[in-house]
Structures are given as structure tokens and as C-alpha cells.
Amino acid sequence: MEWALFLKFIAIFISGVFAGFMNVLAGGGSFITLPVLVFAGLPIDIANGTNRLANFIITSYSTYRFEKKGLNTFKYAIPLGIPALFGAILGAYISISISRALLSKIVGIFILAMIPFIFMNKETMIKGKKNIRKNTFVTYLIFFLLGIYGGFLQAGIGFFLILSLVFFVGFDLVRANAVKMGVAMIYTLFSTLVFILTGRVQFLYGIILATGGVVGAHLSTHLSVKKGSAWVRIVLIIIIIASAIKFLFFS
């Protein structure tokens, strides 16, 4: 029994490492961690809450790391994270009334639709735009809507955040990844508190998962800044295609 429990801890930790690495570069780490938590014996709602706790810790650490590397993460993340936070509140309520199976198919289609933009706008994705745009009502509305999705279904939100930060704000991929983590940290705080207050978090598993996630995030933030946006773009394309297949055919 003790040996089986130890193997569960190792599996959760390793999945956290991979998820932390993926989440910083693009997103989609929950595609790994949720199945592992369920396999470890958690009901799906407890697994979801436990995963949110780990995500909050990982995004907080990643935001701090990017800030230390001089990317001014908080400066841009806070004004965009506030409307996303309010959207997440609404999304949490919507989640109880909409079919997730149908939503998964819709999200898969939207994720696939992102791929042509990545190929058609290579220079924008890698270098960003000449001038970073000031936040407008449209920008805040977009992040409010992204918050709704994040509050409803966390998985895959990183892709939408990245493309919004690149094409609507003007960041290159490296800075977009940094700000994405800050925005996610802010709105994930709400959903994490909801799961904690309703008793849907297994803290031991969550801490193990978060510890692995911090290790993966540490490696990923270093590589993201060191390798540059071109390398991040390649990883992003691979993860997007894999995630779209998962949403469309395995949800």
C-alpha cells in the first residue's frame, strides 16, 4: 500500500513538471495533470480543484520569475487580469449550465483556427508589433471574455491569452508568455478560493503537483527568454495541434 502511494506521488510530481513546462511556453498542462489526478483516485471535481490550486502556485512563481528577468510582467498583467477576474466569476457560474462535451468540440475548432494565424503572421509572432498598443475598451472586453472561458474551463486558456496579447496588444511571444502567466495568476485566484471553500481540494496532492510544476516552470521561463520567440513559436504550434485533437476526439 505504501509503495503504491509512493508511485502515485511520483506520477503526480512528474506530471506537474511537464505541465509547468508546457504552461509557461503555451498552455495545455491540464491535459496532463487532470487525468493523472483522476488516475490517482480523486473524483473529477476534486481533481479539478486540486489542479487549480497547483496552477495558481505555478503561475505565481512563473510571474515572479519573468518579472525578475526584466519583462515588467506585473505592469501589464494587472490591468488585463482585473477584467479577466470578473469574467472568471461569471464563467464559474455558467459552468453549471452548459454541456462541457459540446464546449470541448467548439474549443477544439477554435484552437485549430488559430494555426493559420500563427503561420501567416510569423514576423508578428516572433518580433511583436512596432508599438505596444494602449489598452482600450475592446482589449478589456476581450480579456473579460477570456476570463469567462478560464473560469468555465481552464484547459487551453493559455493559447487564447497568448494570441490576444500578440495580436491585440502587440507583444512578442516571450513577453506574451510572461504577461499571460500574470493574468492567469490573477483570475485563477478566484476559482482556487471557490474550490478550497467548497472542500474540493486535496492539499497534499496539490502541493506535490505544484512542486513539480514549479520545477517545470523554472526550466521553461529560462528557456523561453534564452531561446527567444522563434523557438517558443514552434513549441506552441505542436501543443496547439495536440490539444485540438484532444478536444475534438477525446473529450
Secondary structure, DSSP 8 states (H G I E B T S, - for coil): -HHHHHHHHHHHHHHHHHHHHHHHHT--THHHHHHHHHHTT--HHHHHHHHHHHHHHHHHHHHHHHHHTT--HHHHHHHHHHHHHHHHHHHHHHTTTS-HHHHHHHHHHHHHHHHHHHHHTHHHHHH--SS-----HHHHHHHHHHHHHHHH--TTHHHHHHHHIIIII---HHHHHHHHHHHHHHHHHHHHHHHHHTT---HHHHHHHHHHHHHHHHHHHHHHHHH-HHHHHHHHHHHHHHHHHHHHH--
